[in-house]
């Protein structure tokens, strides 16, 4: 866990009470500490209507003057920026935590870490016993919810909660059985390829002779698939590979060694039937055995017909669901117009509740099956990427727009086996009184079903303190946080990792610029605003972007901005340009804009170089970015 701020800011409010930075690091509360600087004497009561006792001397005229400020007091605090700018302004929330899932599930990097078998769990909030826990006799008072839990002192694992310290990182490895073993090479790669009539569109490409040469989109895909198959034959000869094509019907070729299965007419509208056909189609052979058959199937592809994209992806996910950690790579150039998942010409950018149900259901099923879906579309096409891109966004896949010249490179990048863990679930616990804005849970416990985790994957969340708990928190020295990760490693080892730490509390007026991690704030801003944009909450995304940029400007006045922080500033500018180009909440995103937004949702702190390159290329075109938004 990585926090954007060294403290928990207790008085942040979404309606304007935000962060005002102090330039120098001093403690304003020093005047209230008698052991350091004695406070000035209090003013006498000003009760002018009552006679003074005759024993007191007459008051001096100068006694009514304001007392002089002692020289030992610190300089005055600068004006609160959040108060000066108005209560309606949304000020950035610096209570942000980042979870570097790609690092956390890779326990091979922590070979010296002590492991245990079973955590001791609170009966109310499911928090685990940790270094922050206090046990009196046989009773553990949960530091997160306050429940009293009985603890058996005879259990060796109790010692975990009795270690001194403010942070613990515990790994729990239950005993394994022979049934838990699974071959790593069982993971499946399914190429789901569009062969509709629009794939015959040609593009000019360079030729050795110098004369103009033209190849169609399908020819570009065929060349890319042959390269990818050759690469996998050399790098992962025991990997399973399958092929599915679609136009006005779906053809399941599998590994190319069996008779294909064709789905057409009524079958394109039957979700259960398509799923059953996909799961029933076995892939018994690896690419070392099926390479020649697959290559021939790819060479024989011909373009014609319409685009039943939905049923084809469903059949592909069904096949891949038999092998957790598998990938589906969708290559298309057109909007789904037949069968399940058909998309009409209405705007693609819409609130979540009117998103095509088919894609939401399929995304959830893919996550539950440990399947990653990546999507590639072609330049100059309209595939309604805002809708079908949700499949990749939910499963951790890639969304990209390619040309006939770059599709081969992109396919090879997607086929690289970068899955670190499957079946990942995350539980983030905070002290009672904390809540998570923009999340469905309105309490101090956040649950997230993640599915597969790939290298570099990072999730961010913001939290806040409920108003009724502010004074309670200010009286505490620190508040606890705990992350519980449950997952399967590449060798199918079941692991639970529990990280617990605590953070001191403060108020917004005492946040120091040097304590802020702008990289974490930048990643969170990109992920949050992209998510709001895809949900149709564009105005709210704009307010969050403005608040984050205001904070960045405040910090820049107080300390130098680091290289990575300026990169995230450019990234926020890109999101702002996209949001500014949307004039109504129901306006549609073009495929190009949707691609950028989905990439923002997958933002991570490991992408500095890529972000910088992308922004350098796009920044001169800032005024033209509104073209990314379909009118």
N, C-alpha and C positions, 0 to 999 in steps of 0.2 A: 504494500500500500504506500502510495506517495501522496502527500497532502499539498495543496497549493499554498496554504498558509500555516505558519508554525503554531497558531492558536485557533481555537474555535471562537468565532465572532458571534456573540450571543444576541446582539440587538439588530441583526440584519432583517429587513422586512421587504417583501416583494413590491410594496407600494412606495418605496423611495428611501427608506433608511438604509444607507449603504456604507461604503468605506471611504473614510477621509484619511489620507496618509500624512504621517508626521515626518519631517525631514531629519530630525536628530533623534537619537535613541536615548531618551531619558524618561523617568517615571514621574508622571504628574502627581501620583499619589504620595510623593515624598513629603508633602506638606502635612499629611495626616499621620505620619509616623513619628511619634514622640521621641523614639530612641535615636533618630537621625537629626532632625531639625525641629526644635520646639516651635509650636504654632504661635502666632501672635495672640495676645490676650483678646478675649471676646469683647464686643462692644457692650456697654451697660444698657439695660432695658430703657427704652425711650418712652416712659410713661409721664408725659408732660402734664396730664390733668391731676396727678396725685402729688401732694406736697412731699418734698424730700425731707428726710430726718434732719433735725437741727444739728446732729452731731457731725454731719458730713460737710466739708467745705463747699462753698459755692462753686459751681462748675466753671471751668475756664472756657472762654470763647473758642479757643483752639480745639477743645475736646470734641467739638461737633464737626471738625474737619475729618475727611476720610483718612484712615490710618495709612502711613507710608508703607509701600511694599518692601518687605525685608530684602536685603541684597542677596540672601541665600536662596531665594525662590528661583525656580527655573524660568526660562523665558516663556512668554505667553504662547498658548497653542494657536496655530493658524486657524482662520475661519473654517468651519465645517463645510466642505464643498457640497456635500449632499443637501445641506440645508439651504445653501445659497441658490442652488439650481432648481429648487421647487420640489414639492412633495410628489408631483405626478411623474417625476423622472424615475425610470428604473435604473437603479445603481447596481453595478456588478456584485454578485455574490462570490466572495472568495472562499467560502466553505465548500471546497471541491476536493474529492479524493479520486485518485487514478489507480486503476488496477491493471498492472502489466501482466495480463494473463499468459502471454507467450513465455515469460520468464517464470511465472509462478508454477506452471504445470510441468516445467522441465526440472524435475528433482534430481536428474543426473548431475546438475551443476552444484548440488548440495550433498555430495557424497558423504561428507562428514557429519551430516545432521542426524541427531538421535531420533529414532522412530519408536512408536508405541502401537498398541493394537486397537484400543477402543477409547474414545474420549468420554469424559464424564459430562453429561448434558443436563442443563437446567430443565425442569419439568414444565416451565411456562413458556419461555422465549427461545429455548433450544440453544442458548449460549453454552460454550464449552468452558470447562475449568481451565484457568490460565494463570500466568504469573501475577495477574492483577487480583486474583481471587483471594479472599480471606476466609479461613476455616476456623471456627471456634468449636472445639471439641469435635463433634461429628456433624456440624451444621455449616453449610455454605450459603451465605447470603448473596444471591446473584447480584453482581455489580451493574447489570443491565436492566433488570426488571424488578429487583427487590424481593424475589421469592426466596423462601427458606427451603433449601434442599438438604436432605440427609445424605451424608457421604460415609462410606464404609472405610474406616482407617486401615483395614487389612488389605485394601487394594493398592498395589504398588503404583498405580497410575496417579494416585492422589498427590504424589510428590510434585507433579507438574504444576499444580496450582499453588505450591508453597515455595517456589523458587523466587528469589528476590530479583527485582528488575522492573522496568517499565515497558518492556516489549518481549514477546515470546513468539517463536515460530516452530510449531509442532507438526510432525508428520505422523499419520496413523496408517499402518499397513496391516490390514487383517490377514489372517492365515489364508494361503492360496490352496486351491485344490486342482486336480488334473482337469476338471471340467472348465476351469477358467482360461485354459490355454487356447490361443488362436494364432494361426500363422499370419505374420505381418503382411505377407504378399497376397492375402485374401482380399485386400482392398481392390475395388473395381473402378475403372475409368470408363464412363459412357459418353461417347460422342453423339450428341443429338443434333442432326444437321438438317437445315432447311433446303429442300430441293424444289421449291415452288417456282413458278414461271419467272418471277422477278429476279431470280438468281442468274438469269441469262444476261443481265445487263453487263456490258463490257467496260473496261477502263484501260486507258493507255498506260503502258509500262515501259521502262527502258529495255532496250535489246542490244545484244553484242554488236549487231551489224550497224546500229545507229538509225535504222529505219523504224518508223512507228510500229509498235506491236500492241495488240489488244488481247486481254484475257477476261473472261467472265468471272463473276463472283464465285460461281460454283467451281470453276477451274482453279481459282485461288484457294478455295477451301480444300479441294482435292490435293493440291500440292502441299498445303500446310499439314493435312492429315498424314500424308505419306512421310513427311519429314518427322512428324511427332511419333509415328509408329516405329520408324527406324531408330530414333533416339531412345525410346523406351525399350526396344529390343536389346540395345547395347547396355543401357543403364540399369534397367529393371526387367530382366528377361522372364521373371516369374510373376510379373504383374498381369492381372486379368484386364482385358480391354473388350468393350462391346460397342456396337454401332446401331443407331436408330435414325431413320430418316422420316421426313414428313413433307407432304404437300397437301392434297385433298384426302390423303389417307396416311396412316402411320404404318411403317414397316419395321419390325424388330428383327434385325439380322443377328444380334448377339455377337458371339465371337467368330461368326462367319462359317462355322462348321456344320450348322444345322439348317433345316428348312426354315425360311423366314416366316414370321407370323404377321399377318396384315389385319389392321383394324380400319374399318370404313363404315360409312352410313350411320346407323343407329348406335354402333359401338363407340363412336366418337363422343357420345353424350352420356355414357354410362360410367361414372367414376369408379364404382366397385368392380365392374367388369374389366376396365383397363388396368386397374391395380392388380387384379387377380392374374391377368395375362402376363403382366410384367414380372411379378414375383414367381410365377410358375416357369418362366423361361430361364433355365439354368445355364450357367457359364462355367463349365467344368475345366476348361483348358486355359493355360497362360499364353502370353503373347509369343513366347518361344515356339509354341506349337501351332499357333493360329496366324502368324504374321502373313504368310502368303495368301491365305483366304481373305483376310481383312483388306489387304492391299488390293486384291482383285475386286472385292465388293466396292471399294472406294472408287476405283477406276471406272466401274460400270454405271456410276450414278449419272442420271440425266434430269434436267430441270423441266418441270411442267406443273400445272395445276395451281390450287389455292394454298392456304397456309393454316393447317390445323395444329398450331403450336402447342396449345394447352394439353391435348391428349398425348402428344409426343413427349413432353416434359414429364407428365404424370407416369407414363410407361417407363421412362428412363429412371425416375426416382424409385419406382417400385422395384426395378431390377437391382439398383444400387443399394436398396434398403436391406438386402440380405447380407451385406458386408459392411459393417460400421467403419466409417472413415473413408468411404468411397466418394467419388466426384462425378458430377454431371456437367458437361461442357456444352452449352447451347450456342449454336451459331445460326443466326437468322438475319434476314434483311427486310422483313415485313411484319405488319401487324396481324395478330391472330384474327382470323375471320371465319373459321369453321369450328364447330364442336365446343367442348368445354373451354372456358377462358376466352371466349370470343370478345373482342374489344371493338366497340363502335367508334364513331367519330366524335364522341363527347370529350370534354377536357379530361386529361389524365390526372391533373393535379386536383385532388379533391380530398375532403376530410376522410379519416380512416374508416368511418362507418359506412361509406359508400364505395370503398375500394372493392373491386370484384372479389366476391367471396371465394371463388375458386383459387386464386393466387394466395390468399391468406391461409386457407385450409391446407393447401399443398406445402406452403412454407413451414407451417407448424409440423406437418407430418414428416418433412425432410429433416427438420431439426431433431425430432424425436427418434429418427432412424439413424442419425449421425451422418447425413449426406450433405455435402457441400455442392451448391449450384453456382456456376460461373456463367456469365452471359456476355456474348460478343455480338454486336450489330455492326452494320456497315455505314460508312460516311454517306450523308445525303439521303438517308432513309428515315422513315417514320414508323418506329416499332412500338411506340408508346412505352418507352423505357421506364417511365415513372411508375408504371404498373408492374410489368414483368420484372423489373429490377428489384422488386421487393423480395423475390425468391433468393437472389444473391445476397441481399442485405441481411435477411433473417438467418441465413445459413453460413455466413462468413465467406462467401465467394467474391469474385471480382466482377466489376461492371466496366466494360470498355467499348469504345467505338473504334473499329479498325478499318483499314483499307486493304485492297487486294495485295498490297506490298508488305503490310505489317501483320497480317493475320497469322502467318506461320510463326513469327516470333512470339506473339501473344499466346498462341495455343501451347507452345513449348513452355512458356512461363507458368501457365495454369496447370499443366500436367506434372510439374515438379511436386514431389511428395513433401509437403511442408506441414503436415498435420502432426501436432505434438501430443494431443490428447483428445479423447472422445467422451461423449456423455457428460460434459462438464456442466455442473450447476454451481452457482455462487450465492452465498448468503452473506449480506452485509448487515451487521448489528451495530447500533449505537445506543447510548444511554437513553432511558425513558425520558421523553420530552423533546427528542430530536425527530424530525420528519424529513422526507426526501421530496422536494418540489419536482414536478413534472413526472412523477412516478405514480403508479396506481395505488401503491401502498401508502396509507396516510398515518403510519406509525414509525417506530424506530427500528423496524426490521424490513429489509429489502431482499426479495428473492428473485433470482434471474436464471432461467434455463437457457444455457448458452449453446450446448451441443458440441461441435468440434471447435478446437482452438488451434490456430495456425501461428507460425512464427511472427512476432511483432504485434500481435493482437492486443489492443488496449481498450478498456472501457472506463468512462468517467461518470461520476455522479456528484450532484451537489446536495448539500444538506443544510438545514437551518434549525434553530431552536424555537419552539413554540413560545408565544409571548408570555403565557402563564408560567413558564418555567425559567424565564430569564433571570430573575433574582435568585432562584435556587441554584442555577448554574454558576452565577457570579460568586456565590459563597463557597464553591468547590475549588479545589486546587487544580483538578483535571477531570476530564470525562473520558470514558473508555470507548474503543472501537474494536470490532472483531470481524475478520473475514474468514469464512469457511468455504473452502473449495473442495468439491467432490468430483472425481474424474477417474478415467482409465488411461493409463500410460500406453505407449506404443506396444509394449509387450503384454498388454491387457492386464496390468496390475492395478487393482483397485486401491485408490489413495484418497485420503482425506487430509487436507492441509489447513491448519488453523493458525492464523496470525492475529495477535492481540497487541494493542498498544494504547496509550492514552495521550491526550492533548490538553495543554492548559487552556484556560478560557480568558477572554478579554472582551472589550467593547470596540466598536468600529473606529472610534476616535483615537485609538491607541495602536492601530495596525501600522507596523513599520514597513517602509517600501522594500528594504533589504530582505525581509522575511518572506516575500511573495515569490512563488515559483510560477513565472509567467508562461513557461512551457506547458505546465499542467492546465493553467487557465485557458491557454490558447487551444489546446486539444479539446477541452470540454466545450468551449464556445463553438468550435467548428462542428462537433458532434451534435450538440443541442440545437443549434440554429438550422443545421441540415435536416434534422429530424422534424423540427417544427415546420420547415418549409414543405417537406414531403407530406405532412399532415394537413397542409392548407392553411396553417396558422402563420402566414407570412408577416403580418404586422407585428406579431409577438416576436418573431425571429428578428425583425428589424430593430425592435427595442433592445433586445438582448445584445445584438451586434453593436449598437450605439453605446450601450453601457460598458461593454468590454473595451471598446476603442477609447472611451473617456478615461477608463482606468489606466490603459496603456499610456495615454498622454500624461496623466498625473505622475506615473512612475518615471516617465522619461524626463520630467522636470526635476526629479529628485536624485536620480542615479543614471548612469549610462545604460543604454539598452544593449543587451548581448545579441550576438548574431542570430541565434535561434529564435529569440524573442521578436526580432524584426521580421523574420520569416513568417511567424505566425500572424504578425500584423498585416503582412501582404495577403496572407490566406484569408483573414477576416475581410479585407477589402474585396476579395473575389466573391465571397458570400454576400457582401453588401450590394455589390453590383447586380448579382442575380436577383436578390430580393427587391431592389429598387426597380428592376425591369418588370415586376409583376404589379399591375395596377389594381387588380381585384383578387379577392380570396379564392375565386373559382377559376382563375386563369390557368391555362395549361402550361406545363414545362415542355420545352423541346427535348429531344433525346440528348443533345449536347449538354444542355443545362442539367438534365437529370443525371447524366454521367458524373458531372462535377459534384453535384450534391451528394450522390452516393459515395463518391470518393471521400468527401468531407466527413461523412458518417463513419468511415473506417479510419479516420485520422489517428495517428499515433506519434509519439515523440521520437520514433526511429526513422521518420521520413524527412528529415531536415533537407537533405540534398535534393530529393525528388520534388519537395515542395518549392524549394528555391528555384529549381529549373523551370517548373511549371509556371510559377508566378512571373519569372523574368520574361518568359515567352508571351504571356497573356497581358501583362500590365499595359503595354502600349495600346492595346485594343480595348481599353476600359470603356470608352464611349460607345463601342459597338457591341458590348456584352448584352445589351437588351435584346439583341437578335436571338439570343439563346432561348428567349421565352416565346413560345408559340402564341400568336395572337388569335 
